[in-house]
Amino acid sequence: MIAAARMQAVLILRSPDLLATLAVIPLYSLVFFTALVHHHRESAATTVALTAFLMSLWSHAVFVAAETVDTDRREGTLEPSLLTPGRYLAALAVRVGTTTALGLPVLAEVLLIGRFGFGLPVRIAEPGLCLLVAVLTALGVAATALLISGVMILVRGARALQNALTYPFYLLAGLIVPIGVLPGPVRAVARCFFLAHGAQLLRDAAAGTAQAAGPRVALLAALVAVHLLLGLLVLRRVLASVRSGEVALHA
């Protein structure tokens, strides 16, 4: 597992374009913070910073972490990996997790941009709880990347799917507008979405108003665990189909 994490780190360092998403998405915070200053809504600075962080974390996983297995397929290294005695699925999960974890420092980045770049009152009332929620949310996002990885093997046009997995899910997580203004059926789905729970708990922890934090963290962890199990099961089934010849790796 350590070797898999080290290998993924080397691949990322040799392909700095993989970090492009992390370099671009946090810049959204410049637009958001400018709007706050212009409309004299400085009190929402922390919420805006957390929103920029979660958007960056999600998009980084969708566009970069989810391509790990597809990159192996495209470069012809997936077949040898599946034939080796080691467990490719476990190694892949570590590689995807390593890539996703690179999005965590963005939280500090956007907070620093707001505080020192714009002089906004960006504060974290409960840093320990915020860090715990951020890590749990990153695990859920990594699970999403695993799920998408399986789809990218099955579907050749999965790049178009990646584009569809950004802004609609920002809405579903309550990052753009409050979940309460969404249509009834969509609101019901949002309540089962781990990112929506993570986003709200992160905002409450930052404001120091996280009521019943223990049960809410437990619920978030349970949703992430279910999501991770689903991602592993789907990817395991896809890889089994590849081994059996049901799915062709190359067109």
C-alpha positions as CSV (number, residue, x, y, z in Angstrom):
1,M,0.0,0.0,0.0
2,I,2.9,2.3,0.8
3,A,4.4,1.5,-2.6
4,A,1.2,2.2,-4.4
5,A,0.9,5.6,-2.7
6,R,4.5,6.4,-3.5
7,M,4.0,5.4,-7.1
8,Q,1.0,7.6,-7.5
9,A,2.9,10.6,-5.9
10,V,5.7,10.1,-8.5
11,L,3.2,9.9,-11.4
12,I,1.6,13.2,-10.2
13,L,5.0,14.9,-9.9
14,R,5.9,13.8,-13.4
15,S,2.6,15.1,-14.7
16,P,2.0,18.5,-13.1
17,D,-1.0,19.0,-15.4
18,L,-2.9,16.7,-13.0
19,L,-2.7,19.5,-10.5
20,A,-4.4,22.0,-12.9
21,T,-7.8,21.5,-11.3
22,L,-6.4,22.3,-7.8
23,A,-4.7,25.4,-9.3
24,V,-7.8,26.7,-11.1
25,I,-10.8,26.0,-8.9
26,P,-9.5,27.8,-5.8
27,L,-9.4,30.9,-8.0
28,Y,-13.2,30.9,-8.0
29,S,-12.8,32.2,-4.4
30,L,-11.3,35.4,-5.9
31,V,-14.6,36.0,-7.7
32,F,-16.7,35.0,-4.7
33,F,-14.7,37.2,-2.3
34,T,-14.8,40.2,-4.7
35,A,-18.6,39.9,-4.8
36,L,-18.8,39.8,-1.0
37,V,-16.7,42.9,-0.7
38,H,-18.7,44.7,-3.4
39,H,-22.0,43.9,-1.8
40,H,-20.8,44.4,1.8
41,R,-21.5,40.8,2.8
42,E,-18.2,40.2,4.6
43,S,-20.0,38.0,7.2
44,A,-20.4,35.3,4.6
45,A,-16.7,35.0,4.0
46,T,-16.1,31.8,5.8
47,T,-19.0,30.1,4.1
48,V,-17.7,31.2,0.7
49,A,-14.2,29.9,1.5
50,L,-15.7,26.5,2.5
51,T,-17.8,26.4,-0.6
52,A,-14.7,27.0,-2.8
53,F,-12.8,24.2,-1.0
54,L,-15.6,21.6,-1.4
55,M,-16.0,22.5,-5.1
56,S,-12.3,22.1,-5.6
57,L,-12.2,18.8,-3.8
58,W,-15.1,17.4,-5.8
59,S,-13.9,18.5,-9.2
60,H,-10.4,17.3,-8.5
61,A,-11.7,13.8,-7.7
62,V,-14.0,13.7,-10.7
63,F,-11.5,14.9,-13.3
64,V,-8.2,13.6,-11.9
65,A,-8.6,10.8,-9.3
66,A,-11.3,9.0,-11.3
67,E,-8.9,8.8,-14.3
68,T,-6.4,6.7,-12.5
69,V,-7.7,3.3,-13.7
70,D,-8.5,4.7,-17.2
71,T,-5.0,6.0,-17.5
72,D,-3.8,2.4,-16.7
73,R,-6.1,1.1,-19.4
74,R,-5.1,3.6,-22.0
75,E,-1.3,3.1,-21.4
76,G,-1.7,-0.7,-21.5
77,T,-0.6,-1.3,-17.9
78,L,-4.0,-2.4,-16.6
79,E,-3.8,-5.9,-18.1
80,P,-0.4,-6.8,-16.5
81,S,-1.6,-5.3,-13.2
82,L,-4.7,-7.6,-13.2
83,L,-2.4,-10.6,-13.8
84,T,-0.1,-9.9,-10.9
85,P,-0.5,-11.8,-7.6
86,G,-1.0,-8.4,-5.8
87,R,-4.5,-7.1,-5.3
88,Y,-5.0,-4.4,-7.9
89,L,-8.2,-3.1,-6.4
90,A,-6.6,-2.4,-3.1
91,A,-3.6,-0.7,-4.7
92,L,-6.0,1.4,-6.9
93,A,-8.0,2.5,-3.9
94,V,-4.8,3.8,-2.2
95,R,-3.7,5.6,-5.4
96,V,-7.1,7.3,-5.8
97,G,-7.1,8.2,-2.1
98,T,-3.6,9.7,-2.4
99,T,-4.7,11.8,-5.4
100,T,-7.9,13.0,-3.7
101,A,-6.0,13.9,-0.5
102,L,-4.1,16.5,-2.5
103,G,-7.3,18.6,-2.4
104,L,-7.3,18.9,1.4
105,P,-4.6,21.7,1.5
106,V,-7.0,23.9,-0.6
107,L,-9.0,24.5,2.6
108,A,-6.1,26.4,4.1
109,E,-5.4,28.1,0.8
110,V,-8.9,29.6,0.4
111,L,-9.0,30.6,4.1
112,L,-5.7,32.4,3.7
113,I,-6.8,34.1,0.4
114,G,-9.9,35.5,2.2
115,R,-8.1,36.6,5.3
116,F,-4.9,38.1,3.9
117,G,-5.8,38.7,0.3
118,F,-9.1,40.5,1.0
119,G,-8.9,41.2,4.7
120,L,-12.2,39.4,5.3
121,P,-13.2,38.0,8.8
122,V,-12.5,34.3,7.9
123,R,-12.6,32.3,11.1
124,I,-12.8,28.6,12.1
125,A,-14.4,28.3,15.6
126,E,-13.9,24.5,15.9
127,P,-10.8,23.6,13.8
128,G,-10.6,20.0,15.1
129,L,-14.2,19.2,14.1
130,C,-13.7,21.0,10.7
131,L,-10.6,18.9,10.0
132,L,-12.4,15.7,10.9
133,V,-15.3,16.6,8.7
134,A,-13.0,17.6,5.8
135,V,-11.2,14.3,6.0
136,L,-14.4,12.3,6.1
137,T,-15.8,14.3,3.1
138,A,-12.5,13.6,1.2
139,L,-13.0,9.9,1.8
140,G,-16.5,10.1,0.4
141,V,-15.2,12.0,-2.6
142,A,-12.5,9.4,-3.2
143,A,-15.2,6.7,-3.1
144,T,-17.0,8.7,-5.8
145,A,-13.8,8.6,-7.9
146,L,-13.6,4.8,-7.5
147,L,-17.2,4.5,-8.7
148,I,-16.5,6.8,-11.7
149,S,-13.3,4.8,-12.5
150,G,-15.4,1.7,-13.2
151,V,-17.7,3.6,-15.4
152,M,-14.7,5.0,-17.4
153,I,-13.7,1.4,-18.2
154,L,-17.2,0.4,-19.4
155,V,-18.0,3.6,-21.3
156,R,-15.7,5.0,-23.9
157,G,-17.3,8.5,-23.8
158,A,-17.0,8.9,-20.1
159,R,-15.3,12.2,-20.5
160,A,-18.7,13.8,-21.2
161,L,-20.0,12.1,-18.1
162,Q,-17.3,13.8,-16.0
163,N,-18.5,17.2,-17.1
164,A,-22.1,16.3,-16.0
165,L,-20.8,15.3,-12.5
166,T,-19.8,18.8,-11.5
167,Y,-22.4,21.6,-11.3
168,P,-25.5,19.4,-10.8
169,F,-23.8,17.9,-7.8
170,Y,-22.8,21.3,-6.5
171,L,-26.5,22.1,-6.4
172,L,-27.4,18.8,-4.8
173,A,-24.9,19.4,-2.1
174,G,-26.2,22.9,-1.3
175,L,-23.0,24.6,-2.4
176,I,-24.7,27.0,-4.8
177,V,-28.1,27.5,-3.2
178,P,-29.6,26.2,0.0
179,I,-31.0,22.7,-0.2
180,G,-34.3,24.0,1.1
181,V,-35.1,25.8,-2.1
182,L,-34.7,22.7,-4.3
183,P,-37.7,20.8,-5.6
184,G,-39.2,18.3,-3.2
185,P,-37.8,15.0,-4.9
186,V,-34.4,16.6,-5.4
187,R,-34.3,17.7,-1.8
188,A,-35.1,14.2,-0.6
189,V,-32.1,12.9,-2.6
190,A,-29.9,15.6,-1.3
191,R,-30.6,14.5,2.3
192,C,-29.0,11.1,1.4
193,F,-26.0,12.7,-0.2
194,F,-22.8,12.6,1.9
195,L,-21.5,15.9,0.4
196,A,-24.6,17.8,1.5
197,H,-24.2,16.6,5.1
198,G,-20.4,17.3,5.0
199,A,-20.9,20.8,3.7
200,Q,-23.5,21.7,6.3
201,L,-21.6,20.2,9.2
202,L,-18.4,22.0,8.0
203,R,-20.2,25.3,7.9
204,D,-21.7,24.8,11.4
205,A,-18.3,23.8,12.8
206,A,-16.7,26.8,11.3
207,A,-19.4,29.1,12.8
208,G,-19.3,27.3,16.2
209,T,-23.0,26.3,15.9
210,A,-22.6,22.6,15.3
211,Q,-25.4,21.1,17.4
212,A,-25.4,17.3,18.2
213,A,-22.0,17.1,16.4
214,G,-21.4,13.5,17.5
215,P,-24.5,12.0,15.9
216,R,-24.0,14.1,12.8
217,V,-20.4,13.0,12.3
218,A,-21.5,9.4,12.8
219,L,-24.2,9.9,10.1
220,L,-21.6,11.4,7.8
221,A,-19.2,8.5,8.4
222,A,-22.0,6.0,7.7
223,L,-22.9,7.7,4.4
224,V,-19.3,7.8,3.4
225,A,-18.9,4.1,4.3
226,V,-21.9,3.1,2.2
227,H,-20.6,5.2,-0.7
228,L,-17.1,3.6,-0.4
229,L,-18.6,0.1,-0.2
230,L,-20.6,0.8,-3.3
231,G,-17.6,2.2,-5.2
232,L,-15.5,-0.8,-4.3
233,L,-18.2,-3.3,-5.3
234,V,-18.8,-1.7,-8.6
235,L,-15.2,-1.4,-9.5
236,R,-14.6,-5.0,-8.3
237,R,-17.3,-6.2,-10.6
238,V,-16.0,-4.2,-13.5
239,L,-12.4,-5.5,-13.0
240,A,-13.8,-9.1,-12.8
241,S,-15.6,-8.5,-16.2
242,V,-12.3,-7.3,-17.6
243,R,-10.5,-10.5,-16.4
244,S,-13.2,-12.7,-17.8
245,G,-13.1,-11.0,-21.2
246,E,-16.7,-9.6,-20.9
247,V,-15.4,-6.1,-21.3
248,A,-12.8,-5.1,-24.0
249,L,-10.1,-2.8,-22.7
250,H,-9.3,-1.5,-26.2
251,A,-11.7,-0.5,-29.0
